[in-house]
Amino acid sequence: MELQKRIVDGELEDLFCEFKDKEAVKDPWNFRMWDIEQKYFVFENNDLIATPLDSRTPEQLMAVVPNDNLDFKNRPIFMGLTGKTKALSCLKSTTGEPQLVILENNIMDFYSDTKEFKNFSFYVFTRGSKSTCCFESAAFPGAWKT
């Protein structure tokens, strides 16, 4: 029997359903993420890079929790590095452009709070695809996507 990939919409629906009760949830969900060129996220020398995965490359799972304080229809999430207190954030760079950075924060702290934390929030869009999605910064909608 061949394993089938879960569709992105199904994974997100399950994620948001599971995290409805803030008191019951203790840990984020972990996901393997890669880009359209099949490059995986790897945390190396305090940088998150996309690289082809081989036997010498340690795969980095991404920790994900929903952000209940932003509009649900945009499917806002917090993303961090699994097993670490590091969170992805989108901030304005010195040139004024949005820049993806990794900061020392625990995404479960954001999840438990009632603030929006837009710079740590990313909207998930499938754009008609069942197996791929893209992320958009909630702090810079339309300006930063991956």
Secondary structure as UniProt FT lines:
FT   HELIX           8..18
FT   TURN            22..24
FT   STRAND          29..31
FT   TURN            36..37
FT   STRAND          39..44
FT   TURN            45..46
FT   STRAND          47..52
FT   TURN            55..56
FT   STRAND          62..66
FT   TURN            68..69
FT   HELIX           72..74
FT   STRAND          76..81
FT   TURN            82..83
FT   STRAND          87..92
FT   TURN            94..95
FT   STRAND          98..103
FT   HELIX           107..112
FT   HELIX           118..120
FT   STRAND          121..125
FT   TURN            127..128
FT   STRAND          134..137
FT   TURN            141..143
//
